[in-house]
Amino acid sequence: MNLWIDISTVKHRLNLYDGHHLIKKYPIAVGKMVTSTPMGTYKIINKQSNPGGPFGAFWMGLSKPHYGIHGTNNPSSIGKSVSHGCIRMHNEDVLELASMVPVGTTVTIHK
């Protein structure tokens, strides 16, 4: 499998691909204007369940320090540009995604 993650900050959408084949789409929240989500290509460098606080049920850290894909304790924020730059997902979605993607997975973030 050649899994990778494509994130559109404008569409508030995270897509999981295997090569060119779309496997799953998830709604997300992204950074607000002042603390925007960083554009670029990164890797998932660590994973942690139940990180506590606002990070919901799971954390996947990116190779961009201090940024990650994580759950949320505020599900009403999904679909909006409200975070400090991280990618927020519904807790059940981040758990499903985390179970499918290994550390080292490429994450591409664009508008």
N, C-alpha and C positions, 0 to 999 in steps of 0.2 A: 504494500500500500504506500501511496505517496500523498499523505495527508498534509494539508496546509489550510490556513485560515485567512480569509479575505474580509476586511472590515471597512465598511463605508460609513464615514461619520455623518454625511449628509442624509443618507437613507436610514440611519440608526439600525443598521443591519450587520450581523456577523454571519458569513457563509462558510461552511466547512466543505472543502473539496478533497476528492481523491483524484489527483492529477487534474484532468479537465472536467471530471464528473462531479456535479453538485450533490452532496449527500444530505445536507440539512441547512435550514435558515433559522436564525434566531433574532428576535428583537433585542436591541441593546440601548443603553444610555451612554453618552460620551461626554467629553469635557465641554465646559462652557467657554465663552469667548476669551475670558481672561486667563483661564487655565485649560487651554485646548488640548485635545488628544494629539500626541506627536505623530506626524506623518512619517512613513518610512517602512522598512522591512526589519523585523526583529525575530528573535527566537524565544520560545518558552524555556526559561532556565530553571524554574523550580515550581513545585506544586505543594499546596498545604491545605488540608481540610480543616474546617472550623477555625479560621484565623482570628475570629472575634471581631467585635466592634461593627463598623459599617460594611465590612467585607463579606458578609453573608456566610454561606455554607462552604465556600471554596475560594482559594486564591491560586492563580497561575501567574507567576512573575515573568516579566519580559526582560530581554537583554538591555532595554532602556531602563536605567536605574529608577526606582520608585514608581514604576508603571506596571500595571498588570490587568488581567481579565479576572473579574471576581463577581461573586454574588452580591446581594444587597439586602439591607434591612429596611429598604424603602421601595417596595415594588412599584409604587405609582410613578417613580422616576424613569422607568424604562420607556424608551421612545423619545426621550428628551435630551437636551444638551445641558447637563446640570452638574457633572462630576468635576473633580479636580484634575481630570485628564485620563483617568483609568476608564476601562470598558466595563460597565456594569451589566449583569445579566440576571434574569430571574434565577433564584436558587436552584430550582429543579433543572433549568437549562444548563447552568454552569456545571452542575454535577454530571449531567449526561455528557456534555462536551469533554469534561476532564477525564471521564472514563474512556473516551475514544482517542484522545491525542496524547502522545508521549512528550516528555521533556525533549527539547530539540526541534519541535514542530515550528515551521516558519509561519510568521504572522505578518501580513501586509496590511498597512493602514493607509487609507486615502480618503479624499473628500467624497 
